[in-house]
């Protein structure tokens, strides 16, 4: 499995970058998890639009779905240019039915509802869901290709349920919107120590901090998380790549 960070900023993108978007690849299948502001532009630095096979959305806040409209136009236009009809499936929850209905556009994209307690099969990937604690209905994801497992917390304040959900994962992609002295419970976000606690107690192999704040020194987030979690910690950045091959080589 290969995961590429397309966007990682919380709320809005920094100049030339993007908010939440992560490209998962296995056996030539390309799955985009979340599609926030400027993700469509940054995605094309990695793959062409017509190579995208599916999209799955954690929730409907703008920093996670703002580029769904542009993506739909792109799919429609490129199908005409290439004279090749292709309908892109976009998976999302239907707890906000108005937002869910917008996932379908002409024959270019088709909205498909996922269910909290039902495993979703998308190409070579199997995805399980966990409700998060956030102002809007939102779901964390456990994504596996039967060889590697990656956890994506999406947006949430801390909850103990993340620990068994993340148990022994190869990679934990955790939102880290705040520094250790800050309390994100009212906003539905986590701080660096809370993320470190999840990673340590779940015994994940590697931690990637994302949904980063527009203030402070991000290196402090890593330092604070590592006070609790003692394995590898990285900051998300545009084009950052995690690969299960790297994990395998370290094990050998």
N, C-alpha and C positions, 0 to 999 in steps of 0.2 A: 504494500500500500504506500502511496505517496500523497502527502498533503502539502499544498502550497497556500500560503497566506496571500490573499488578494487584497484584503483591507482589514484593518484592526483598530481603528480609532473609535472611541465612544462618542455618540451624539452627532458629531459632524466631522467631515474629513479635513485633515490638514492639507495645505496647498499641494497639489500633485499626488495626493494619496486618496484612500478610500476608507469608509467605515466597514462594518462586518461583511466578510465574504471569504470562504475557504473552499478550495478546489480539491476534491478527493479523487484519486485515480487508482484503478486496479484493472489489469488486463484490458487496457485500452478504453475503459468506460470512464466518462468524466461526469462527476456529480458535484454541483455547486451547492454549498450549504450557506444560506443567507445571501442577500443581494442588496446591500446597502448603497449609500451615496457614492458614486464614482466607481462602483465595482465593475460595471460593464466595460468601461474604458480600461481599467487595470487588468481585467480578465484577458483582454485581447493581447496583452504582452506575453501571455502564457499559451493560450490556445485560441483558435478562431471560433467565432460564434457558432458556426454550423457543426463544430465538433462537440458541443455541449450536449449531453444525453439526458440530464434531469436536474431539477432544482428542488431542494427541500428547505422550508422556511420555519424558523423557530417561533416567530411571532410577527406582528404587523406594525411595530414601531418603525419610523422612517429610516433610522440608521441601520435597519436590517432588511428593508424592502423597497427603498426609494428608487432603485434602478430596475424594478420589475417592469414598469411601464416601458422604459427605453429598451429593455431586453425583448419585450413582446414585439415592439416595432422592428427591432433588429432581426428577430426570427422571421417575421413576415416579409420584410424587404429582401433578406438574403435568400429566402426560398424562391422569390420571384427572380432574383438575379441568377441563381444557380439552376433555376428551372427544376427544382427538386422539392417536392412537398414533404415537409417534416413537421410533426406536431410535438413540441417540447412539453413533457409533463412537469407541472409545478405542484409539489406536495405541500399542503399547509393544513392547519387545523381549521375547523369550521365553527369554532366558538365565537368568532366574529364573522357572521355570515356575509355581511356587506363586503368586507375585505376579501373573504374567500372567493366570492363570486367574480371579483375582478381578476382573478388568476387565469381565467379563460378569456382568450382574445382570438376572434375569428378561428381559423384553423391552425394558427401559429402556436398557441399554447393552450394547455388543458389543465384546469385546476382539479386536483384529486385530494380528497380529504384523508388525512391519517387519523388514527384513533389512539388515545393514550395507552390503552392496554393491549394493543395489537401490534405485533412486530411487522414492520414494513420491509418488503423485499423490493429493492431497486437495483436492477442489473446484478452485479456480483456482491452488492452490499446488503446487509441486514441491519435495520435500524430499530432500536427500542427507545421509548420516550419516558421522560420523567417530568412532571409538572414542576415549574420553578416558582419562586416567590418574587413576583414582579407586578407592577401596576396593571399590566395587560396580560391576558393569558399567554403563557410562554412555556416552551418545552425544551429541556435538555435532551441530548441525543447520545446514545451509545451506538457507534458505527463500527461494524466489523465486516471483514471479507473472509472470515473463517480462518484467517492466519494471524491477523493483527486486529487490535481493538483500540479505537480512539473515542474518548469522551469529549463532548462539547457542552459546556454548561449553559451556553446562551446567556441570557441576562437573568440574574437572580441575586437576592440576598442569601446569606448563609443558611443552609439547612443540613441536618445530620444525614438526610437521605442521600446526599451526594456521595457519601463514603462507601456504602455497599454498592451503589450504582456504578462507581468508578473502580471497584476492586480489581487490582492487578492489571489495570489497563496499560497498554504500551505508551500511550500519550494522553495527557489531560490538557485540553485546551480550555483554560479557565478565564472567565472575565475577571479583571482586576482593575476596577474603576477608581479605587481609593487606596490611600496609604494607611499603614497599620493603626495610626491614631484616629482615623476617621470611621464613623459609624454609618453604614449604607443601608441599614434596615428600612428606613422610611422611603428611600428611593428605589429599593429593590436591587441593590448592587452589593458586591463584596469588596473587602479590603485584602491586602497582601497576606496578612497573617491568617485570615480565614481560609484563603486559597491554599496556603502552605499546610494548614491543618488537614484539609481534605486530601491533598496529595500524599502527605505522610501516613495518615491513617488508612488510606485506601491502597497504599503500597504501589502506587503507579511508578512506571519506569522513568518517565520524563514529564516535565511540566512546562507548558507554554502559556505565558501571561498575555492576555489580549484585552480588547475593549478598553484601551488605555486612556488615561485622563489627559486633558490639555494643559496640565500644570504640574509643577514639581519636576524632580529628576527621576526618570523611569528606572534608573539603575538602583535607586533606593527600594523600589518594589521587589526587585530580584533579591537584594540583600535581606529585606524583611521576610520574604517567603522562605529563604534559605535558613533563617534562624530556626525554622520548624522542620522544613523538608530538606533532606540532606542529599538528594540526588540532583540530576541535571535540571537547571531552570534556565529558560530562554525568554527573551522579550520578543513578541511578535513584531515583524517588520514586513514591509512590502517585498514580496518575492521569497520570503523565508520558506525553506523546504524541509519538511521532516519526511524521512523514508524508513520503512521497516527494515530495509537492507542495512541501514546504519546500525540499528539495534542488533540485528542478527550478527553482524561482523564483530560487535563488541562482545557478544555472548561467546562466540567462537574463540 
